[in-house]
Amino acid sequence: MSPQKSSAAAAQPVELKPGLIGLAEDWSSDQRAFKNVSWGKAMMWIFLLSDTFIFSVFLISYMTARMSTAVDWPPVSEIFALSFGGDPIPLVLIAIMTFILITSSGTMVLAVNYGYRKDRKKTVILLLLTALMGASFVGMQALEWSKLISDGVRPWENPFGASQFGSAFFMITGFHGFHVSVGVVFLLLIARKVWRGDYDTEKKGFFTSRKGNYEIVETMGLYWHFVDLVWVFIFAFFYLW
């Protein structure tokens, strides 16, 4: 068959079978797009998609409550201001937290890069540095929480204005902080496995992939970048709006 005839035959639409059989064949034909995607990475994408819906619901609920409340919303720039011996600086702690978390995305990218190069030493250093910045972020968030609690802010009340502020703040930032904390734990676990050479010897255990395969570092990077991206939206809608 000539190339022209073969290309013409390939371009002809394929007739689908009727009923559920045709529907199943149509959907299963897309499996080629996922042939080269590992099970772990595919499951991480599915998890991140579901988590996107959860954070979206939280942020949409927050925006709805803020726009519908009849009570004045608290002045966020003043509530989250910190003083270092002089006049209070608005959102200074939040700016530092944001800088640290976004920077940690850069170190995570480098960790993935050196992981695929099988440079264990640099991969471990960058994973630990990423975990350290994540832990610093959570520590600063705890400081932020303690300041608000000492000022009288609670999930059910708020002395600065609308009571919905407290519940929205603790729910959204707490849920995100939990994700960061979980990420720090898993970063440490993976760094320990990389340091021991588990991915070179295919040692049995949790998060151990095929021999010589450091894809788990990239999978962890997907989660970490997602956590950073979510914080950008929280920062924009909660602190800047």
Secondary structure, 3 states (H helix, E strand, C coil): CCHHHHHHHHHCCCCCCCHHHHHHHHHHHHHHHHCCCCHHHHHHHHHHHHHHHHHHHHHHHHHHHHHHCCCCCCCHHHHCCECCCCCCECCHHHHHHHHHHHHHHHHHHHHHHHHHCCCHHHHHHHHHHHHHHHHHHHHHHHHHHHHHHHCCCECCECCCCCCHHHHHHHHHHHHHHHHHHHHHHHHHHHHHHHHHCHHHHCCCCCCCCCCCCCHHHHHHHHHHHHHHHHHHHHHHHHHHC
